Amino acid sequence: MNRWLLPEDIADVLPAEARKVESLRRAILDLYQSYGYELVAPPILEFLDSLLTGTGSDLNLQTFKLVDQLSGRTLGLRADMTPQVARIDAHLLNREGVTRLCYAGSIAHARTPVGSSAREELQLGAEIYGCATWEADFEAISLLLKTLSVAGLNKVYLDLSHAGVLEGILDGQTIAKTDIETLYSLLQSKDRPRLAIWAKCLPAKSAEALMALTELNGPCAQVLANAKKALPKHKLVDEALAQLEKLVCATATLASDVELSVDLADLRGYQYHSGVMFAAYVDKLPQPIARGGRYDHVGQAFGRPRPATGFSMDLLTLANLAPVAQRKSAIVAPWAFDADLAIKIAELRNAGEVVIQAMSGDAVETAEYFCDRELVVQGGSWEVNKK
Ligand SMILES: N[C@@H](Cc1c[nH]c[nH+]1)C(=O)O
């Protein structure tokens, strides 16, 4: 076996792509800064019980585990930074007002996520804590759309959903965790025959509502109007539909090229999501490019209830879809102990040029730069010439 083989669905990021990823990362974090988001950098490893606080079994299954040789305790390699950022807000910052945080860091999945071919991602996201009303969800959605536009992705399909609808329908029923997981996947795949069998144990009204959910998807106004008729009257359901209505109206005023739809059976987020949920899609990618939503219970699990909402995405996937950046042009310089040459190179670099020195006469090989000029001696001084 080749010793340099990498594990399945783990890959290197090579120069031209890495540069694209890095320039996007900088542009997006600068955008978040202009909105007042503060950058945080949680550790890549944590005690497993802390890492999974307030989350569901889906995140547990996605988390790589290892033993800490210092404490003997089990550590988890993060599969999602969002709960870590909630921990920072709840315990380390301890603020009462609205806090906006953003982050960019590596995460790893124990199993390759459906539709993906990578177990490592560069997760980038923004979260708002301390605001329980829809304005925070709206800011998260607006910022998500701006982020995609910074990456050159302007045609976006935004799917909205709400965890409160299902919670309202199932209110008063005791359902085992594993059964709930099956329900999520049946709703996700809109598998009506199997859903009908699954729902047999429920009162007829709840079973009918679950079946109705699989058809409540499509243009927002129509779906929300149908939902009001088809779903049972329940405080949680009514609140969820009212929140979605407000968000849809506000999002429709955004100037970008967004196609909005509602899919009340699409609860594609992690199980910790508790309110409005959204997924953004772009052409040429079957799975969402970004996901987000409300998760008010995570802070509570850390001992300090804090409303929370936000979104995250994989920067590597985003960079892959972003239009190809032009190769930066570069100047090739010889390698020599020459004070004038050193001064000239420093001047050019200070002026923003890329200057690459050729070692011992070898040709410069680079995929990232386009070496279209060279430094040569002309009339006793170093000058830049076209190659
Ligand atoms: N981290 C979540 C998305 C999210 C961010 N903030 C709230 N939700 C995910 O990967 O699905």
The ligand as an SDF file (V2000), in Angstrom:
LIG
                    3D

 11 11  0  0  0  0  0  0  0  0999 V2000
  -24.4610   24.0030   11.6170 N   0  0  0  0  0  0  0  0  0  0  0  0
  -25.7590   23.6760   11.0540 C   0  0  0  0  0  0  0  0  0  0  0  0
  -26.3960   24.8560   10.4100 C   0  0  0  0  0  0  0  0  0  0  0  0
  -26.6280   25.9740   11.3660 C   0  0  0  0  0  0  0  0  0  0  0  0
  -25.8140   26.9740   11.7080 C   0  0  0  0  0  0  0  0  0  0  0  0
  -26.4500   27.7070   12.6090 N   0  0  0  0  0  0  0  0  0  0  0  0
  -27.6430   27.1930   12.8070 C   0  0  0  0  0  0  0  0  0  0  0  0
  -27.7690   26.1170   12.0560 N   0  0  0  0  0  0  0  0  0  0  0  0
  -25.5840   22.5780   10.0130 C   0  0  0  0  0  0  0  0  0  0  0  0
  -24.4690   22.2400    9.6690 O   0  0  0  0  0  0  0  0  0  0  0  0
  -26.5750   22.0890    9.5200 O   0  0  0  0  0  0  0  0  0  0  0  0
  1  2  1  0
  2  3  1  0
  2  9  1  0
  3  4  1  0
  4  5  2  0
  4  8  1  0
  5  6  1  0
  6  7  1  0
  7  8  2  0
  9 10  2  0
  9 11  1  0
M  CHG  1   8   1
M  END
$$$$
